[in-house]
Amino acid sequence: MSSDLQYGVIREEEVPAVARILALAFGGTREGVTDWMTKAGVGNIRVLRPTVGDPQSCLLRIPMGEFFGGKSVPLIGIAGVGVAPEARGRGIAAKMMSELVKEMHTEGTPVSGLYPATQPLYRRVGYEQSGHRFETRLPVPLIDSSERKMTVRPIEDADQDRVQQCYTAFSRMHDGQMDRGPYLWARVKSAREINYTGFAAINESGAIEGYLYLTQNRKPSGRQDLALSDLAFTTPRAGRRLLSFLEDFSSMADELVFYGGPSHPALMLMKEQRATVSLKHYWMLRIVDVKRSFEARGYPLTIRGEMHLDIEDDLVPSNNGKWIVRVEGGRAAVEPGGRGDLKLGIGTLAPLFSGYMSVEQLITAGLAEGNTTSVVPTGTPWMSDMY
C-alpha cells in the first residue's frame, strides 16, 4: 500500500470522485449517491487521498447513540465504506478504518458501530459481533387483536417531538436500540426511495402512547404486503391498538414485515404464535475508549461488584493494560490497575460490553483467557434500525 495516502474530511471538489466510488461499491447511481451524501451531511464523510489525485476510499460517520442499561452511550456509526475498484487489494480500507478509530478516540467517542459487508476487515481494527437484527413476518389476517378503544390518527409534523419521546421511552428498555440522530430519523420516513406514512395511537389526554410508520407494497395480483420502518409503544393497550390497526388492512394485505429482536414486544401481545422470525444481520461494535464506554452505559441497581480486565488494543495505546470496572448503584467507575484476571483483545471486549456474550461464553469460544466476575448482564441486544 502506498504510504502517501492521507486521511481527512472530504473536500467539496472531491464529491464526484467519492460518488463514483460509492456507486461502484454498492451498485447505485452517481446521482442517487450524491443525494444520499448531501442528506447525510458531506462534512461527515472521510476519505483517504494521495498527495496528487482523487480519493481512493471513503466512509460516512453517523453521530448518534445506543441504549445499554437504559442509558444512551454516545456512538459513531459507520456506513458507506468504499474503495475504488482499481485500488482494491492493497489494504486501503484497513488503513482508513485504523485512522478513523484514532480520530474517534481523540474526539472522546466511547463506542463505534457498523453493519459489516465483510467481517475480517472490521475485526482487524477491533470491531466484533455485539448484537442482532431480526426480521419478523406476520400474516396480516392472523394478527387477531381486538383493542379498539384508543384513537389512531396520521402523524403530523407537529408531532415529531412527541414521537421521539415515545421512541426513546420504548427503546431505552431494549439494549442495542439506537438513540437516533437526524440521519436515522430521516430514514424512518424515507429510505432507498421508499416513503413511509406514520400513524399514532393517542390516549384520552392526547398523548402519543405508540406509533408506527408503514408502506404498502402492491403485488401483481393487486393485493399488497405491509412493511414497517418503525414500531414503538409504551403501554400494552397502545401496542394492541397498533396491531388491530394493521389487522384492519387484511381485506387487501397478506403479510406484514418489520425488524427488531428475536422476541419483539409486539409479538408478546398476540394470542397465538403466528409470526416467523429470522436472523437478518449481526451488527458489530468497537470499544473506542474503555473508560468512557463502561462509565456511559447503565447497569441494574441489583448489581454490585467489580471485574478485572487485561486488554490489548493495537490501535489505541491508552486502552492497553489492566483495568478495574466497579459497578454500584447502576453506575460504573473505571480505573487502570487491578489483577487483570481476564485477558482479551479490544474486539472481544465489545460483546462483553453489550451483553451479547458472557465471560464464560467468551472463554469457551477461545476469545478470552482467565476468568472474572462480570458486572455486565448478559442478554439479547438488538436493534430495529439499519444504517
Backbone hydrogen bonds, N-H to C=O, Kabsch-Sander energy under -0.5 kcal/mol:
donor,donor_aa,acceptor,acceptor_aa,energy
5,L,2,S,-0.7
6,Q,49,R,-3.1
8,G,47,V,-2.0
10,I,45,I,-2.0
14,E,11,R,-1.9
15,V,12,E,-1.3
18,V,14,E,-2.3
19,A,15,V,-2.6
20,R,16,P,-1.9
21,I,17,A,-1.9
22,L,18,V,-2.5
23,A,19,A,-2.4
24,L,20,R,-2.2
25,A,21,I,-1.8
26,F,22,L,-2.6
27,G,23,A,-1.4
33,V,29,T,-2.5
34,T,30,R,-2.3
35,D,31,E,-2.0
36,W,32,G,-2.1
37,M,33,V,-2.7
38,T,34,T,-2.1
39,K,35,D,-2.3
40,A,36,W,-2.4
41,G,37,M,-1.3
44,N,41,G,-2.4
45,I,42,V,-1.9
46,R,59,L,-2.4
47,V,8,G,-2.7
48,L,57,S,-1.6
49,R,6,Q,-2.6
49,R,47,V,-0.5
56,Q,48,L,-2.9
57,S,48,L,-1.0
58,C,82,G,-2.2
59,L,46,R,-1.8
60,L,79,A,-3.2
61,R,44,N,-2.6
62,I,77,G,-2.7
64,M,75,L,-2.5
65,G,179,D,-1.3
66,E,73,V,-1.8
67,F,177,Q,-3.1
68,F,71,K,-2.6
71,K,68,F,-1.4
73,V,66,E,-3.0
73,V,71,K,-0.6
75,L,64,M,-2.4
76,I,111,V,-1.7
77,G,62,I,-3.0
77,G,75,L,-0.6
78,I,113,G,-2.1
79,A,60,L,-2.0
82,G,58,C,-2.2
82,G,80,G,-0.7
84,A,56,Q,-2.5
87,A,84,A,-2.3
88,R,85,P,-1.0
90,R,87,A,-0.6
95,K,91,G,-1.9
96,M,92,I,-2.6
97,M,93,A,-2.6
98,S,94,A,-2.3
99,E,95,K,-2.1
100,L,96,M,-2.1
101,V,97,M,-2.3
102,K,98,S,-1.9
103,E,99,E,-2.3
104,M,100,L,-2.9
105,H,101,V,-2.2
106,T,102,K,-2.1
107,E,103,E,-1.8
108,G,104,M,-0.8
108,G,105,H,-0.9
109,T,104,M,-2.5
111,V,74,P,-1.1
112,S,286,R,-2.1
113,G,76,I,-1.8
114,L,284,M,-2.0
115,Y,78,I,-0.5
122,Y,118,T,-0.8
123,R,119,Q,-2.7
124,R,120,P,-1.8
125,V,121,L,-0.6
125,V,122,Y,-0.7
126,G,123,R,-1.6
127,Y,122,Y,-2.6
128,E,285,L,-2.1
130,S,283,W,-2.8
131,G,283,W,-1.0
132,H,381,P,-2.2
133,R,281,H,-1.8
134,F,260,G,-3.1
135,E,278,S,-3.2
136,T,258,F,-3.3
137,R,276,T,-2.6
138,L,256,L,-2.5
140,V,254,D,-1.8
142,L,139,P,-1.4
143,I,140,V,-1.6
151,T,202,I,-1.2
153,R,200,A,-2.0
155,I,198,G,-2.2
159,D,156,E,-1.9
160,Q,157,D,-1.5
163,V,159,D,-2.6
164,Q,160,Q,-2.4
165,Q,161,D,-1.9
166,C,162,R,-2.1
167,Y,163,V,-2.5
168,T,164,Q,-2.5
169,A,165,Q,-2.3
170,F,166,C,-2.1
171,S,167,Y,-3.2
172,R,168,T,-2.3
173,M,170,F,-1.0
174,H,171,S,-2.1
175,D,173,M,-0.5
176,G,67,F,-3.1
177,Q,174,H,-1.9
179,D,65,G,-3.1
180,R,178,M,-1.1
185,W,181,G,-2.1
186,A,182,P,-2.1
187,R,183,Y,-1.2
188,V,184,L,-1.2
189,K,185,W,-0.9
190,S,186,A,-1.8
191,A,194,I,-2.3
194,I,191,A,-1.5
196,Y,189,K,-2.9
197,T,214,L,-3.2
199,F,212,L,-2.7
200,A,153,R,-3.0
201,A,210,G,-3.2
202,I,151,T,-3.3
202,I,200,A,-0.6
203,N,207,A,-2.5
206,G,203,N,-1.8
209,E,201,A,-2.4
209,E,207,A,-0.7
210,G,201,A,-1.0
211,Y,232,A,-2.6
212,L,199,F,-2.3
213,Y,230,D,-1.9
214,L,197,T,-2.7
215,T,227,A,-2.2
217,N,215,T,-0.5
217,N,225,D,-3.2
218,R,216,Q,-0.7
219,K,223,R,-3.4
222,G,219,K,-2.4
224,Q,252,M,-2.2
225,D,217,N,-2.0
226,L,255,E,-3.2
227,A,215,T,-2.1
228,L,257,V,-2.6
229,S,213,Y,-2.0
230,D,213,Y,-1.0
232,A,211,Y,-2.2
234,T,209,E,-3.2
235,T,209,E,-0.6
239,G,235,T,-1.9
240,R,236,P,-2.6
241,R,237,R,-2.3
242,L,238,A,-2.2
243,L,239,G,-1.8
244,S,240,R,-2.4
245,F,241,R,-2.1
246,L,242,L,-2.0
247,E,243,L,-2.3
248,D,244,S,-1.5
249,F,246,L,-1.7
250,S,247,E,-2.2
252,M,249,F,-2.0
253,A,249,F,-2.6
254,D,224,Q,-2.7
256,L,138,L,-2.7
257,V,226,L,-1.9
258,F,136,T,-1.9
260,G,134,F,-2.1
264,H,261,G,-0.6
267,L,264,H,-1.6
268,M,264,H,-0.8
268,M,265,P,-0.7
269,L,265,P,-0.5
269,L,266,A,-1.0
270,M,267,L,-1.0
274,R,272,E,-1.4
276,T,137,R,-2.7
277,V,275,A,-0.5
278,S,135,E,-2.4
280,K,133,R,-2.3
281,H,133,R,-1.9
283,W,131,G,-1.7
284,M,114,L,-2.9
285,L,128,E,-2.3
286,R,112,S,-2.6
288,V,110,P,-1.9
288,V,286,R,-0.8
289,D,110,P,-2.0
293,S,289,D,-2.5
294,F,290,V,-1.8
295,E,291,K,-1.8
296,A,292,R,-1.3
297,R,293,S,-1.4
298,G,68,F,-2.7
299,Y,330,G,-1.0
303,I,300,P,-1.7
305,G,327,V,-2.1
307,M,325,V,-1.9
309,L,307,M,-0.6
309,L,323,W,-2.9
310,D,342,L,-2.8
311,I,321,G,-3.0
312,E,344,L,-1.5
319,N,316,V,-2.0
320,N,317,P,-1.4
321,G,311,I,-2.5
323,W,309,L,-2.7
324,I,335,E,-2.8
325,V,307,M,-2.5
326,R,324,I,-0.6
326,R,333,A,-2.7
327,V,305,G,-3.3
328,E,331,R,-2.3
330,G,300,P,-0.5
331,R,328,E,-1.3
333,A,326,R,-2.7
335,E,324,I,-2.0
337,G,322,K,-2.4
342,L,308,H,-2.0
343,K,341,D,-0.6
343,K,369,E,-3.0
344,L,310,D,-2.3
344,L,342,L,-0.5
345,G,367,L,-0.6
346,I,312,E,-2.1
349,L,345,G,-1.2
350,A,346,I,-0.7
350,A,347,G,-1.1
352,L,348,T,-1.0
353,F,349,L,-2.6
354,S,350,A,-2.3
355,G,351,P,-0.8
356,Y,351,P,-1.0
357,M,351,P,-1.9
362,L,358,S,-2.3
363,I,359,V,-2.3
364,T,360,E,-2.4
365,A,361,Q,-1.9
366,G,363,I,-1.5
367,L,362,L,-2.8
368,A,362,L,-0.8
369,E,343,K,-2.4
371,N,341,D,-1.5
374,S,372,T,-0.5
379,G,355,G,-2.6
382,W,175,D,-2.3
383,M,132,H,-1.7
